[in-house]
């Protein structure tokens, strides 16, 4: 019997936006050549960040770093809220699927476990939303920009991309001069690369299960659980990617003649 999941399809659409974000969330892009040097944060190629910096016009290097890090935190917070809401949709779908199965001891145990997971997911989503709101409020206070004006910048509609630096890791000669911060940058980049590969594996497993289910085979419950694990791992990748973006922000400012990399030491 083939069981379709309209909620899961809606969740998949929401998750696709998050995955589009993560596909561009680890490293800055090289700035185009212009007659006027671009500010160091332009390497992230983020319209929202550019708008924030132009509007707030920070007067010092520490203020620039604080705003960029606040922006990255708010963008990451928005992505994690989106992932948590998607996970809650899938968890509710799992609970509904189990409730449609005839009563049995194994089914009752699984249903109870699903209920506990759903409660934890919904509580986690609420906590992440509160944290995201606090991050936007803090950014508004630091920048002097009203929260309602900030929201489209940190939570753009459509296939949002998160802060990315497409430049390669600094050369060995520079690593010799500031070895510890650049070792942190290299290790975080390695972790994000590994996490990206792992999430791709999770996605392939879920898609393979979904395809078997559409063809009339496979396990609907197993497909939903694989989907939820994929979302959880994507959230972990978002956290790691945010840490890498924050470290890149410190390095970009330092290499442009800004403040030292004290926070990365």
C-alpha positions as CSV (number, residue, x, y, z in Angstrom):
1,X,0.0,0.0,0.0
2,X,1.3,3.5,-0.9
3,X,0.8,6.2,1.8
4,X,1.2,9.8,0.7
5,X,2.0,12.5,3.1
6,X,0.8,16.0,2.2
7,X,2.3,17.5,5.3
8,X,5.7,16.0,4.5
9,X,5.5,17.5,1.0
10,X,4.9,20.9,2.5
11,X,7.7,20.3,4.9
12,X,10.0,19.3,2.1
13,X,9.3,22.6,0.3
14,X,10.2,24.5,3.5
15,X,13.3,22.4,4.0
16,X,14.5,23.0,0.4
17,X,14.9,26.7,1.3
18,X,17.0,25.8,4.3
19,X,19.1,23.5,2.2
20,X,19.6,26.2,-0.4
21,X,20.7,28.4,2.4
22,X,23.2,25.8,3.7
23,X,24.6,25.2,0.3
24,X,26.0,28.7,0.4
25,X,26.8,29.0,4.0
26,X,30.4,28.5,4.9
27,X,33.0,30.5,3.1
28,X,33.1,34.3,1.5
29,X,33.2,35.0,-2.2
30,X,35.9,37.0,-3.8
31,X,34.9,40.6,-4.3
32,X,34.7,41.9,-7.9
33,X,37.5,44.3,-8.9
34,X,36.4,47.9,-8.6
35,X,38.1,51.3,-8.6
36,X,37.0,51.7,-4.9
37,X,38.0,48.9,-2.6
38,X,35.0,47.1,-1.2
39,X,34.5,46.9,2.5
40,X,35.7,43.6,4.1
41,X,32.1,42.4,4.7
42,X,31.3,42.6,1.0
43,X,33.0,39.2,0.6
44,X,29.9,37.6,2.1
45,X,27.9,38.9,-0.9
46,X,24.8,39.4,1.3
47,X,22.4,42.1,0.2
48,X,20.9,42.2,3.7
49,X,24.3,42.7,5.3
50,X,25.3,45.4,2.9
51,X,22.0,47.2,3.6
52,X,22.5,46.9,7.3
53,X,26.0,48.3,7.2
54,X,25.1,51.1,4.8
55,X,22.2,52.1,6.9
56,X,23.8,51.9,10.3
57,X,27.3,53.2,9.2
58,X,29.3,51.9,12.1
59,X,32.0,54.3,13.2
60,X,34.7,51.9,14.4
61,X,36.2,48.5,13.6
62,X,34.8,46.9,16.7
63,X,31.4,48.2,15.8
64,X,31.7,46.8,12.3
65,X,32.6,43.4,13.7
66,X,29.8,43.5,16.2
67,X,27.2,44.2,13.6
68,X,28.4,41.6,11.1
69,X,28.5,38.9,13.9
70,X,25.0,40.0,15.0
71,X,23.7,39.7,11.4
72,X,25.2,36.2,11.1
73,X,23.6,35.2,14.4
74,X,20.2,36.5,13.4
75,X,20.4,34.8,9.9
76,X,21.4,31.5,11.5
77,X,18.6,31.9,14.1
78,X,16.1,32.4,11.3
79,X,17.3,29.3,9.5
80,X,17.2,27.2,12.6
81,X,13.6,28.3,13.3
82,X,12.7,27.3,9.8
83,X,14.3,23.9,10.2
84,X,12.6,23.4,13.6
85,X,9.2,24.3,12.2
86,X,9.8,21.8,9.3
87,X,10.8,19.1,11.9
88,X,7.6,19.8,13.8
89,X,5.5,19.2,10.7
90,X,7.2,15.9,10.1
91,X,6.8,14.9,13.7
92,X,3.1,15.6,13.7
93,X,2.8,13.6,10.5
94,X,4.6,10.6,12.2
95,X,2.2,10.8,15.1
96,X,-0.8,10.9,12.7
97,X,0.5,7.9,10.8
98,X,0.9,5.9,14.0
99,X,-2.6,6.8,15.1
100,X,-4.0,5.3,11.9
101,X,-2.5,1.9,12.7
102,X,-4.7,-0.6,14.5
103,X,-4.0,-0.7,18.3
104,X,-1.3,-3.1,19.4
105,X,1.3,-3.0,22.2
106,X,4.2,-2.1,19.8
107,X,2.0,0.6,18.2
108,X,1.1,2.1,21.6
109,X,4.7,2.3,22.7
110,X,5.7,3.9,19.4
111,X,2.9,6.3,19.6
112,X,3.9,7.3,23.1
113,X,7.5,7.8,22.0
114,X,6.3,9.9,19.0
115,X,4.3,12.1,21.3
116,X,7.3,12.7,23.5
117,X,9.4,13.6,20.5
118,X,6.8,15.9,19.1
119,X,6.5,17.7,22.5
120,X,10.3,18.1,22.6
121,X,10.4,19.3,19.0
122,X,7.7,21.9,19.6
123,X,9.4,23.1,22.7
124,X,12.7,23.4,20.9
125,X,11.0,25.3,18.0
126,X,9.5,27.8,20.5
127,X,12.9,28.3,22.2
128,X,14.6,28.8,18.9
129,X,12.0,31.4,17.8
130,X,12.4,33.2,21.1
131,X,16.2,33.2,20.6
132,X,15.8,34.4,17.0
133,X,13.6,37.3,18.1
134,X,16.1,38.2,20.8
135,X,18.9,38.2,18.2
136,X,16.9,40.5,15.9
137,X,16.1,42.8,18.9
138,X,19.8,42.9,19.9
139,X,20.8,43.7,16.3
140,X,18.2,46.5,16.1
141,X,19.6,48.0,19.3
142,X,23.2,47.8,18.1
143,X,22.5,49.1,14.6
144,X,19.7,51.7,15.4
145,X,17.6,50.0,12.7
146,X,14.0,49.2,13.6
147,X,13.3,45.4,13.9
148,X,10.6,45.5,11.3
149,X,13.1,46.9,8.8
150,X,15.7,44.4,9.8
151,X,13.4,41.3,9.3
152,X,13.5,41.3,5.5
153,X,17.3,41.5,5.6
154,X,17.8,38.6,8.0
155,X,14.8,36.5,6.9
156,X,14.4,37.2,3.1
157,X,11.7,35.3,1.3
158,X,12.5,32.7,-1.3
159,X,15.6,30.6,-1.6
160,X,17.7,32.5,1.0
161,X,21.4,32.2,1.1
162,X,23.3,32.6,4.3
163,X,26.7,34.4,4.7
164,X,29.3,32.7,2.5
165,X,32.9,33.4,1.7
166,X,34.0,31.8,-1.5
167,X,37.7,32.7,-1.1
168,X,40.2,29.9,-0.5
169,X,41.7,29.5,3.0
170,X,44.6,31.9,3.6
171,X,48.0,30.9,2.2
172,X,50.6,29.0,4.3
173,X,52.8,32.1,4.6
174,X,49.9,33.9,6.4
175,X,49.2,30.9,8.5
176,X,52.7,31.0,9.8
177,X,52.2,34.6,11.0
178,X,48.9,34.0,12.8
179,X,48.9,30.2,13.2
180,X,46.3,29.7,15.9
181,X,43.3,31.6,14.5
182,X,43.9,30.2,11.0
183,X,44.1,26.7,12.4
184,X,40.7,27.3,13.9
185,X,39.4,28.5,10.5
186,X,40.9,25.5,8.7
187,X,39.4,23.0,11.2
188,X,36.0,24.6,11.1
189,X,36.1,24.5,7.3
190,X,37.0,20.8,7.5
191,X,34.1,20.1,9.9
192,X,31.6,22.0,7.6
193,X,32.8,20.0,4.6
194,X,32.4,16.7,6.5
195,X,29.0,17.8,7.8
196,X,27.9,18.8,4.3
197,X,28.8,15.4,2.9
198,X,27.0,13.7,5.8
199,X,23.8,15.7,5.2
200,X,24.0,14.8,1.5
201,X,24.1,11.2,2.5
202,X,21.1,11.6,4.8
203,X,19.2,13.4,2.0
204,X,20.0,10.6,-0.4
205,X,18.8,7.9,2.1
206,X,15.5,9.8,2.6
207,X,14.9,10.4,-1.1
208,X,15.6,6.7,-1.9
209,X,13.1,5.6,0.8
210,X,10.6,8.1,-0.5
211,X,11.0,6.8,-4.1
212,X,10.4,3.2,-3.0
213,X,7.3,4.3,-1.1
214,X,5.9,6.1,-4.2
215,X,6.4,2.9,-6.2
216,X,4.2,1.0,-3.7
217,X,6.9,-0.4,-1.5
218,X,9.0,0.7,1.4
219,X,8.1,1.8,4.9
220,X,6.2,5.0,5.3
221,X,7.2,5.3,9.0
222,X,10.8,4.7,8.2
223,X,10.7,7.3,5.5
224,X,9.3,9.9,7.9
225,X,11.9,9.1,10.5
226,X,14.7,9.3,7.9
227,X,13.4,12.7,6.9
228,X,13.4,13.9,10.5
229,X,17.0,12.7,11.0
230,X,18.0,14.6,7.8
231,X,16.5,17.8,9.3
232,X,18.2,17.3,12.6
233,X,21.6,16.8,10.9
234,X,20.9,19.9,8.7
235,X,20.4,21.9,11.8
236,X,23.7,20.7,13.2
237,X,25.4,21.7,10.0
238,X,23.8,25.2,10.3
239,X,25.4,25.6,13.7
240,X,28.8,24.6,12.4
241,X,28.5,26.8,9.4
242,X,27.6,29.7,11.5
243,X,30.7,29.2,13.6
244,X,32.8,29.1,10.4
245,X,31.1,32.3,9.1
246,X,31.9,34.1,12.4
247,X,35.5,33.1,12.2
248,X,35.7,34.2,8.6
249,X,34.3,37.6,9.7
250,X,37.2,38.0,12.1
251,X,39.8,37.0,9.6
252,X,38.4,39.2,6.8
253,X,38.5,42.3,9.1
254,X,42.0,41.4,10.3
255,X,43.4,40.9,6.8
256,X,41.9,44.2,5.7
257,X,43.7,46.1,8.4
258,X,41.0,45.9,11.1
259,X,41.1,44.6,14.6
260,X,43.1,41.6,15.7
261,X,41.7,38.1,15.7
262,X,41.4,38.1,19.5
263,X,38.1,36.3,19.6
264,X,39.4,33.4,17.6
265,X,42.4,32.8,19.8
